[in-house]
Amino acid sequence: MTVKLRLAVAALLLFLVVMVDFTSRIMSVLADGVLVCGIVVLLWPVIKRNSLHNA
């Protein structure tokens, strides 16, 4: 019984390690996307103004 319990706990911990790594990767990609969108929103008026003057 103790061996099965230890194996189950070890398997659960390994699963949690993989899930935490996967979740942190997703959160990193989402945070990068938010930062890029913020930069585009801040620079959009400058980009539009320059494209109107060049046209």
Buried (B, 14 or more C-beta within 10 A) or exposed (E): EEEEEEEEEEEEEEEEEEEEEEEEEEEEEEEEEEEEEEEEEEEEEEEEEEEEEEE
